[in-house]
Amino acid sequence: MVKNNTKKEPIEKQLWKAANKLRKNIDAAEYKHIALGLIFLKYISDAFEELHEKLKAGESEYVGADPEDRDEYKAENVFFVPPSARWSYLQSRAKLPEIGKEIDNAMDVIEKENPSLKDVLPKVYARENLDPTSLGGLIDLIGNIALGKAKARSSDVLGHVFEYFLGEFALNEGKKGGQFYTPRSVVELLIEMLEPYKGRVFDPCCGSGGMFVHSEKFVKEHQGRVDDISIYGQESNQTTWRLCKMNLAIRGIDSSQVKWNNEGSFLNNVHKDLKADYVIANPPFNDSDWSGDLLRKDGRWKHGTPPTGNANYAWIQHFIYHLSPSGQTGFVLAKGSLTTKTNGEYEIRKNIIESGLVDCIVNLPAKLFLNTQIPASLWFLSKNKANGKFRNRTDEILFMDARNMGHLINRRTREFSKEDIEKIAETYHNWRNTDGDYEDAKGFCNSVSIERVRDLDYTLTPGRYVGLPDNEDDFDFNERFTNLKKEFEKQLKEEEQLNALILGNLKKVVIDVGEN
């Protein structure tokens, strides 16, 4: 049984290593549905079993209740799990060769009993390439996750494991993984900066639902009421939408307004009338296939018609369109969008800036994202920068350069630390809040007037405004060039010595062979 021993790795890492060994030759893109589907099944079974025991005992408000009455579970917002789909039943049959078919059947009956899960759960367990022995081992492994019977405890533990597995599968899949997963530290930074305590939260390209999960987590951690926020989402990839629905359900988050259609948010805007308090998103970078030619006269393009070959400025205007009169949006975008002058994008950016919408721009470091090496930035827009909730900053924009922040977790992936996130978010809050204690810091942050942005022809690149850090102001080119030259000569000498050694050894081998 897997135990959370403080001397060992966290439980989610132990589980991942064990589950990954059972993967064998199955591709990560396929295996994620197998593992995550079982974690989800374990969660809803745990929640069901806890309420089932209470109903069976028939005490307090449950006197006379029928433990097999579906309405009892619906009233408590718990999924009803039929006998053939309960974890205890499936685990007892884990060693049987037909276990894959049993789990597929379990997923089917759960969907039939719970309409909100229709077409969500994976039925991939009876495939020939999935070894029944390995599947049985995975069931036993996940069966050991539950730590106590409380539903909340189960939700926290299983939810954390689910999120960790999502991240690891995204790392394994690389570029494809980035399509369903926004790195956790980027999501946390967006949430910490926007502080979505109350209102409607919208993500029109929601992936596996990380923005929603961390919005709810943020409210809980700051002693707010989760019921005070409601979530709305849209996703064009059905497989990713299924992951999102499971990710939210495992935390008890209402996902009824998270919709799927394969046309996407531009062609089929399912929340057309929504005005959200917060729009938080990580749209595809530089998407050239967004059907822009069919939307030339769309009502969302208030600041200019975006080019058909790049969706960046279509996304920006889509987000603005969905903001309430005092709404705010924070989103990730390719860094090129800060300076582009092609195909009308310059005019759109100019109009957005002159409308007083741009609140803050953050330059991001490289290697944060799994699916692209394109440099990225964070944009924060506010529909009303003089609404009284914060300081009136109508004529100002805050620029931050975080390119040198974060740390590598492997050779190709970087993430922000908790301290990095706090520094960036607190700088923004100190600048924005009426009681904030903000100061410009060379090389990191600068509060700039829109007049200054006009002078620089509406470029939004933070590096143009924050300057160099104090310790780089006295940069000596000649000294640096001399040092680099010495390093190069040293490396060249070492290589020459190594080549001479190799050549000498080869000659010795040839002589020895000749003598023999």
C-alpha positions as CSV (number, residue, x, y, z in Angstrom):
1,M,0.0,0.0,0.0
2,V,1.3,3.5,-0.9
3,K,1.8,5.6,2.2
4,N,2.5,9.3,2.4
5,N,5.8,9.1,4.3
6,T,7.5,12.4,4.8
7,K,10.9,10.8,4.3
8,K,9.8,9.6,0.9
9,E,8.5,11.4,-2.2
10,P,5.0,12.8,-2.1
11,I,2.2,10.3,-2.7
12,E,1.4,11.7,-6.2
13,K,5.0,11.2,-7.4
14,Q,5.2,7.6,-6.0
15,L,1.9,6.8,-7.7
16,W,3.1,8.3,-11.0
17,K,6.3,6.3,-11.1
18,A,4.4,3.1,-10.3
19,A,1.6,3.8,-12.9
20,N,4.2,4.8,-15.5
21,K,5.9,1.4,-15.1
22,L,2.6,-0.3,-15.8
23,R,2.3,1.7,-19.0
24,K,4.8,-0.4,-20.8
25,N,4.5,0.2,-24.5
26,I,1.3,2.3,-24.5
27,D,1.6,5.8,-25.8
28,A,1.2,8.5,-23.2
29,A,-1.6,10.2,-25.2
30,E,-3.6,7.0,-24.9
31,Y,-2.5,5.9,-21.4
32,K,-3.6,9.2,-19.8
33,H,-7.3,8.3,-20.5
34,I,-6.7,4.9,-18.9
35,A,-5.1,6.2,-15.7
36,L,-7.2,9.4,-15.3
37,G,-10.4,7.5,-16.0
38,L,-9.6,5.1,-13.2
39,I,-8.7,7.9,-10.7
40,F,-12.1,9.6,-11.6
41,L,-13.9,6.3,-11.1
42,K,-12.2,5.9,-7.7
43,Y,-13.3,9.4,-6.6
44,I,-17.0,9.1,-7.5
45,S,-17.1,5.6,-5.9
46,D,-15.5,6.9,-2.7
47,A,-18.0,9.8,-2.5
48,F,-20.9,7.4,-3.3
49,E,-19.8,4.8,-0.7
50,E,-19.5,7.4,2.1
51,L,-23.1,8.6,1.5
52,H,-24.3,5.0,1.0
53,E,-23.0,4.1,4.5
54,K,-24.9,7.1,6.0
55,L,-28.1,6.2,4.3
56,K,-27.7,2.6,5.3
57,A,-27.2,3.6,8.9
58,G,-30.4,5.7,8.7
59,E,-29.5,8.1,11.5
60,S,-30.4,11.8,12.0
61,E,-31.7,13.3,8.7
62,Y,-31.2,10.0,6.9
63,V,-33.9,8.1,9.0
64,G,-35.9,5.9,6.7
65,A,-33.8,6.7,3.6
66,D,-33.2,4.1,0.9
67,P,-29.5,3.6,0.2
68,E,-30.3,2.5,-3.4
69,D,-32.6,5.5,-4.2
70,R,-30.9,7.6,-6.8
71,D,-32.7,10.8,-5.7
72,E,-31.0,10.6,-2.3
73,Y,-27.6,11.0,-4.0
74,K,-28.9,13.7,-6.4
75,A,-30.0,15.8,-3.5
76,E,-26.5,15.7,-2.0
77,N,-24.8,16.4,-5.3
78,V,-23.2,13.0,-5.4
79,F,-23.0,10.8,-8.5
80,F,-25.0,7.5,-8.2
81,V,-22.8,4.5,-8.8
82,P,-24.6,1.2,-9.7
83,P,-23.3,-2.0,-8.0
84,S,-21.4,-3.3,-11.0
85,A,-19.4,0.0,-11.2
86,R,-18.5,0.4,-7.6
87,W,-14.8,0.4,-6.8
88,S,-15.0,-2.5,-4.3
89,Y,-16.6,-4.7,-6.9
90,L,-14.1,-3.8,-9.7
91,Q,-11.1,-4.2,-7.4
92,S,-12.3,-7.7,-6.4
93,R,-12.2,-8.6,-10.1
94,A,-8.9,-6.9,-11.0
95,K,-7.0,-10.1,-11.6
96,L,-9.6,-11.5,-14.1
97,P,-8.7,-11.5,-17.8
98,E,-12.0,-9.7,-18.7
99,I,-11.4,-6.8,-16.3
100,G,-11.1,-4.4,-19.2
101,K,-14.6,-5.1,-20.4
102,E,-15.9,-4.9,-16.8
103,I,-14.5,-1.3,-16.5
104,D,-15.9,-0.2,-19.9
105,N,-19.3,-1.5,-18.8
106,A,-18.9,0.4,-15.5
107,M,-18.3,3.6,-17.4
108,D,-21.3,3.0,-19.5
109,V,-23.7,2.4,-16.6
110,I,-22.4,5.5,-14.7
111,E,-23.1,7.7,-17.7
112,K,-26.6,6.3,-18.0
113,E,-27.3,7.0,-14.3
114,N,-25.8,10.5,-14.4
115,P,-26.8,12.6,-17.4
116,S,-24.2,15.3,-16.6
117,L,-21.5,12.7,-17.5
118,K,-23.0,11.7,-20.8
119,D,-20.2,11.1,-23.4
120,V,-17.5,12.2,-20.9
121,L,-16.0,8.9,-19.5
122,P,-13.4,6.9,-21.4
123,K,-14.3,3.4,-22.6
124,V,-10.8,2.2,-23.6
125,Y,-10.1,-0.6,-21.2
126,A,-10.9,-3.6,-23.3
127,R,-8.4,-2.8,-26.0
128,E,-6.0,-5.5,-27.1
129,N,-2.9,-3.5,-26.4
130,L,-3.8,-3.1,-22.8
131,D,-2.5,-6.1,-20.8
132,P,-5.1,-7.2,-18.2
133,T,-2.4,-7.9,-15.7
134,S,-1.0,-4.4,-16.0
135,L,-4.6,-3.0,-15.8
136,G,-5.2,-5.0,-12.6
137,G,-2.0,-3.7,-11.1
138,L,-3.1,-0.1,-11.9
139,I,-6.5,-0.7,-10.2
140,D,-4.7,-2.0,-7.1
141,L,-2.4,1.0,-7.1
142,I,-5.2,3.5,-7.4
143,G,-7.2,1.6,-4.9
144,N,-4.6,2.5,-2.3
145,I,-5.0,6.3,-2.8
146,A,-7.9,6.9,-0.4
147,L,-6.7,8.3,2.9
148,G,-9.7,8.3,5.2
149,K,-13.4,8.1,4.4
150,A,-14.3,11.8,4.3
151,K,-15.6,13.0,1.0
152,A,-13.6,16.2,1.2
153,R,-10.4,14.4,2.0
154,S,-10.9,12.0,-0.8
155,S,-11.7,14.9,-3.2
156,D,-8.5,16.8,-2.1
157,V,-6.2,13.8,-2.4
158,L,-7.6,12.3,-5.6
159,G,-8.0,15.8,-7.1
160,H,-4.4,16.6,-6.4
161,V,-3.3,13.2,-7.9
162,F,-5.5,13.8,-10.9
163,E,-3.9,17.3,-11.5
164,Y,-0.4,15.9,-11.0
165,F,-1.0,13.1,-13.5
166,L,-2.4,15.6,-16.0
167,G,0.9,17.6,-15.8
168,E,3.1,14.5,-16.1
169,F,1.2,13.2,-19.1
170,A,1.5,16.7,-20.7
171,L,5.3,16.6,-20.1
172,N,5.4,13.1,-21.7
173,E,3.5,14.1,-24.7
174,G,5.5,17.3,-25.3
175,K,4.0,19.5,-27.9
176,K,0.7,17.7,-28.0
177,G,0.4,17.8,-24.3
178,G,0.5,21.5,-24.3
179,Q,-2.7,21.6,-26.2
180,F,-4.7,20.4,-23.2
181,Y,-2.6,21.7,-20.3
182,T,-1.4,25.1,-19.2
183,P,1.6,24.8,-16.9
184,R,0.5,25.1,-13.3
185,S,2.8,28.0,-12.3
186,V,1.5,30.1,-15.2
187,V,-2.1,29.4,-14.2
188,E,-1.3,30.3,-10.5
189,L,0.3,33.5,-11.6
190,L,-2.7,34.6,-13.6
191,I,-5.1,33.7,-10.8
192,E,-3.0,35.4,-8.1
193,M,-2.8,38.6,-10.2
194,L,-6.5,38.8,-11.1
195,E,-7.8,37.6,-7.7
196,P,-11.2,36.2,-8.8
197,Y,-13.0,36.2,-5.5
198,K,-16.5,36.7,-6.7
199,G,-18.5,36.7,-10.0
200,R,-18.4,35.0,-13.4
201,V,-15.2,33.4,-14.5
202,F,-14.9,32.6,-18.3
203,D,-12.3,30.6,-20.3
204,P,-13.3,30.3,-24.0
205,C,-10.4,27.8,-24.7
206,C,-10.5,26.0,-21.4
207,G,-8.4,22.9,-22.1
208,S,-8.5,20.5,-19.1
209,G,-9.9,23.2,-16.8
210,G,-6.9,24.4,-14.9
211,M,-8.1,28.0,-14.8
212,F,-11.3,27.0,-13.1
213,V,-9.7,24.6,-10.6
214,H,-7.2,27.3,-9.5
215,S,-9.9,30.0,-9.3
216,E,-11.9,27.9,-6.9
217,K,-8.7,27.0,-5.0
218,F,-7.8,30.7,-4.7
219,V,-11.2,31.5,-3.2
220,K,-10.9,28.7,-0.6
221,E,-7.4,29.7,0.3
222,H,-8.5,33.3,0.9
223,Q,-11.4,32.4,3.1
224,G,-14.0,33.3,0.4
225,R,-17.1,31.4,-0.6
226,V,-16.8,29.0,-3.5
227,D,-20.5,29.6,-4.2
228,D,-19.7,33.2,-5.0
229,I,-18.1,32.3,-8.3
230,S,-19.6,30.6,-11.3
231,I,-17.7,29.2,-14.2
232,Y,-18.3,29.3,-18.0
233,G,-16.1,27.6,-20.6
234,Q,-15.8,26.3,-24.1
235,E,-13.5,23.8,-25.7
236,S,-13.3,22.7,-29.3
237,N,-11.4,19.4,-28.7
238,Q,-13.8,16.8,-27.4
239,T,-11.1,14.6,-25.8
240,T,-9.8,17.6,-23.9
241,W,-13.3,18.6,-22.9
242,R,-13.8,15.2,-21.4
243,L,-10.7,15.6,-19.3
244,C,-12.0,19.0,-18.2
245,K,-15.3,17.7,-17.1
246,M,-13.7,14.9,-15.1
247,N,-11.1,17.4,-13.6
248,L,-14.0,19.6,-12.4
249,A,-16.3,16.8,-11.2
250,I,-13.6,15.3,-9.0
251,R,-13.6,18.6,-7.1
252,G,-17.3,19.0,-7.0
253,I,-17.2,22.0,-9.3
254,D,-20.3,22.6,-11.4
255,S,-19.3,22.2,-15.0
256,S,-22.8,22.5,-16.6
257,Q,-21.7,25.7,-18.4
258,V,-18.5,24.2,-19.8
259,K,-19.5,23.4,-23.3
260,W,-18.0,21.5,-26.3
261,N,-18.5,22.0,-30.0
262,N,-16.0,21.3,-32.7
263,E,-16.5,24.7,-34.5
264,G,-14.8,26.5,-31.6
265,S,-15.3,29.9,-29.9
266,F,-15.1,32.0,-33.0
267,L,-17.5,30.2,-35.3
268,N,-19.9,29.0,-32.6
269,N,-19.8,31.2,-29.5
270,V,-22.0,29.2,-27.2
271,H,-21.9,31.9,-24.4
272,K,-22.7,34.7,-26.8
273,D,-24.5,36.9,-24.3
274,L,-22.2,36.3,-21.4
275,K,-20.5,39.3,-19.7
276,A,-17.9,37.9,-17.3
277,D,-16.2,39.5,-14.4
278,Y,-13.0,37.6,-15.2
279,V,-11.8,36.2,-18.5
280,I,-8.7,34.0,-18.0
281,A,-7.3,32.1,-20.9
282,N,-4.3,30.6,-22.7
283,P,-5.4,30.5,-26.4
284,P,-3.4,28.8,-29.2
285,F,-0.5,31.0,-30.3
286,N,-0.5,32.5,-33.8
287,D,-3.3,30.3,-34.9
288,S,-3.6,30.6,-38.7
289,D,-6.6,28.3,-39.1
290,W,-9.3,30.1,-37.2
291,S,-11.8,30.7,-40.0
292,G,-11.2,34.4,-40.0
293,D,-12.3,34.7,-43.6
294,L,-15.9,33.8,-42.5
295,L,-16.0,36.5,-39.8
296,R,-14.9,39.7,-41.5
297,K,-18.0,41.7,-40.3
298,D,-18.3,40.1,-36.8
299,G,-19.6,42.3,-34.1
300,R,-16.8,41.4,-31.7
301,W,-14.2,43.4,-33.8
302,K,-14.8,46.8,-32.1
303,H,-11.2,47.8,-32.4
304,G,-10.4,46.6,-35.9
305,T,-10.8,43.5,-38.1
306,P,-8.1,40.9,-37.2
307,P,-6.1,39.3,-40.0
308,T,-7.3,35.9,-41.4
309,G,-3.8,34.4,-41.0
310,N,-3.4,35.0,-37.2
311,A,-6.0,34.7,-34.5
312,N,-4.1,36.6,-31.7
313,Y,-6.0,39.9,-32.1
314,A,-9.2,38.0,-32.6
315,W,-8.7,36.3,-29.2
316,I,-8.0,39.7,-27.6
317,Q,-11.2,41.2,-28.9
318,H,-13.2,38.1,-28.1
319,F,-12.0,38.4,-24.5
320,I,-12.9,42.2,-24.4
321,Y,-16.3,41.5,-25.9
322,H,-17.1,39.1,-23.0
323,L,-16.1,41.5,-20.2
324,S,-18.7,43.0,-17.9
325,P,-18.6,46.9,-17.6
326,S,-16.0,46.5,-14.8
327,G,-14.6,43.2,-15.9
328,Q,-10.9,42.2,-16.1
329,T,-9.0,39.7,-18.3
330,G,-5.6,38.1,-18.0
331,F,-4.3,35.9,-20.8
332,V,-1.2,34.4,-22.4
333,L,-0.2,35.5,-25.9
334,A,2.8,35.2,-28.2
335,K,5.3,37.9,-27.5
336,G,5.2,39.0,-31.1
337,S,1.7,40.4,-30.5
338,L,3.3,43.2,-28.4
339,T,5.0,44.8,-31.4
340,T,3.5,43.4,-34.6
341,K,2.6,46.0,-37.3
342,T,1.3,43.6,-40.0
343,N,-2.2,43.1,-41.5
344,G,-3.9,45.7,-39.3
345,E,-2.7,44.4,-36.0
346,Y,-0.9,47.6,-35.2
347,E,-4.1,49.6,-35.6
348,I,-6.0,47.2,-33.3
349,R,-3.3,47.4,-30.7
350,K,-3.3,51.3,-30.9
351,N,-7.0,51.4,-30.5
352,I,-7.0,49.1,-27.5
353,I,-4.3,51.2,-25.9
354,E,-6.0,54.5,-26.6
355,S,-9.3,53.1,-25.2
356,G,-7.5,52.7,-21.9
357,L,-8.0,49.0,-21.7
358,V,-4.4,47.8,-21.2
359,D,-3.5,47.5,-17.5
360,C,-0.3,45.5,-17.3
361,I,2.0,43.5,-19.5
362,V,4.4,40.8,-18.2
363,N,7.3,39.4,-20.3
364,L,7.7,35.7,-19.6
365,P,10.9,33.6,-19.6
366,A,11.5,30.9,-22.2
367,K,10.7,27.2,-21.8
368,L,7.5,27.7,-19.7
369,F,5.2,26.0,-22.2
370,L,5.3,22.4,-23.3
371,N,3.9,22.9,-26.8
372,T,5.9,25.8,-28.1
373,Q,9.2,27.6,-27.9
374,I,7.6,30.8,-29.1
375,P,8.4,33.6,-26.5
376,A,5.2,34.6,-24.6
377,S,3.8,37.4,-22.5
378,L,0.9,38.0,-20.1
379,W,-1.7,40.7,-20.9
380,F,-4.0,42.2,-18.3
381,L,-6.8,44.4,-19.5
382,S,-9.4,46.2,-17.5
383,K,-12.7,47.4,-18.9
384,N,-12.9,50.3,-16.4
385,K,-9.6,51.4,-14.7
386,A,-11.4,54.2,-12.8
387,N,-14.3,52.1,-11.3
388,G,-13.4,52.9,-7.7
389,K,-12.5,49.3,-6.7
390,F,-8.8,50.1,-7.4
391,R,-6.7,53.3,-7.9
392,N,-7.6,55.3,-11.0
393,R,-4.8,54.4,-13.5
394,T,-6.6,55.3,-16.7
395,D,-3.5,57.0,-18.2
396,E,-1.0,54.4,-17.0
397,I,0.3,50.9,-17.9
398,L,2.5,48.7,-15.7
399,F,5.3,46.8,-17.5
400,M,7.1,43.9,-15.9
401,D,10.0,41.9,-17.3
402,A,10.1,38.4,-15.8
403,R,12.4,36.8,-18.4
404,N,15.1,36.0,-15.8
405,M,12.8,34.5,-13.3
406,G,11.8,30.9,-12.8
407,H,13.9,27.8,-12.6
408,L,14.5,24.7,-14.8
409,I,12.7,21.5,-13.7
410,N,14.4,19.6,-16.5
411,R,16.5,20.5,-19.6
412,R,13.5,21.8,-21.6
413,T,11.0,23.0,-19.0
414,R,11.0,26.0,-16.7
415,E,8.5,27.0,-14.0
416,F,7.9,29.8,-11.6
417,S,8.5,29.3,-7.9
418,K,6.0,30.4,-5.2
419,E,8.3,33.3,-4.4
420,D,8.4,34.4,-8.1
421,I,4.6,34.3,-8.3
422,E,4.3,36.3,-5.1
423,K,6.8,39.0,-6.3
424,I,5.1,39.5,-9.6
425,A,1.5,39.5,-8.2
426,E,2.4,41.8,-5.3
427,T,4.1,44.3,-7.6
428,Y,0.9,44.5,-9.7
429,H,-1.3,44.8,-6.6
430,N,0.9,47.5,-5.0
431,W,0.7,49.4,-8.3
432,R,-3.1,48.9,-8.7
433,N,-4.4,49.2,-5.1
434,T,-5.2,52.5,-3.5
435,D,-3.1,51.7,-0.5
436,G,-0.3,50.1,-2.5
437,D,3.4,50.8,-1.9
438,Y,4.7,50.6,-5.4
439,E,8.1,51.7,-6.7
440,D,9.7,51.3,-10.2
441,A,12.6,48.9,-10.2
442,K,15.2,49.1,-13.0
443,G,15.2,45.9,-15.1
444,F,12.0,44.6,-13.6
445,C,9.0,47.0,-13.5
446,N,8.0,50.5,-14.6
447,S,4.7,52.4,-14.5
448,V,4.4,54.3,-17.8
449,S,2.1,56.9,-19.1
450,I,0.1,56.3,-22.3
451,E,1.9,59.3,-23.7
452,R,5.2,57.5,-23.3
453,V,3.7,54.4,-25.1
454,R,2.6,56.8,-27.9
455,D,6.2,58.0,-28.2
456,L,7.4,54.5,-28.7
457,D,4.8,53.9,-31.5
458,Y,2.5,51.7,-29.3
459,T,4.9,48.9,-28.7
460,L,4.1,47.0,-25.5
461,T,7.4,45.1,-25.0
462,P,8.3,45.5,-21.3
463,G,12.1,45.6,-22.1
464,R,11.6,49.0,-23.9
465,Y,10.3,50.5,-20.7
466,V,11.9,48.8,-17.6
467,G,15.6,49.3,-18.8
468,L,18.5,47.3,-17.4
469,P,19.1,46.3,-13.8
470,D,21.4,48.6,-11.8
471,N,24.1,45.9,-11.8
472,E,24.1,45.9,-15.6
473,D,24.2,49.7,-16.2
474,D,28.0,49.7,-16.0
475,F,28.4,46.8,-18.4
476,D,31.9,46.8,-19.8
477,F,31.9,45.4,-23.4
478,N,35.7,45.2,-23.7
479,E,36.1,43.4,-20.4
480,R,33.4,40.9,-21.3
481,F,34.9,40.3,-24.8
482,T,38.3,39.7,-23.2
483,N,36.9,37.2,-20.7
484,L,35.0,35.4,-23.5
485,K,38.1,35.2,-25.6
486,K,40.1,33.7,-22.7
487,E,37.4,31.1,-22.1
488,F,37.3,30.2,-25.8
489,E,41.1,29.8,-26.0
490,K,41.1,27.7,-22.9
491,Q,38.4,25.4,-24.4
492,L,40.3,25.2,-27.7
493,K,43.5,24.2,-25.9
494,E,41.7,21.5,-23.9
495,E,40.2,20.1,-27.1
496,E,43.6,20.1,-28.8
497,Q,45.1,18.2,-25.8
498,L,42.2,15.7,-25.9
499,N,42.5,15.1,-29.7
500,A,46.3,14.6,-29.3
501,L,45.6,12.0,-26.5
502,I,43.0,10.2,-28.7
503,L,45.4,10.2,-31.7
504,G,48.2,8.8,-29.5
505,N,46.1,6.0,-28.2
506,L,44.9,5.1,-31.7
507,K,48.5,4.9,-33.0
508,K,49.4,2.7,-30.0
509,V,46.5,0.4,-30.9
510,V,47.6,0.2,-34.5
511,I,51.2,-0.6,-33.5
512,D,50.0,-3.3,-31.1
513,V,47.8,-4.9,-33.7
514,G,50.6,-4.8,-36.3
515,E,53.0,-6.5,-33.9
516,N,50.5,-9.2,-33.1
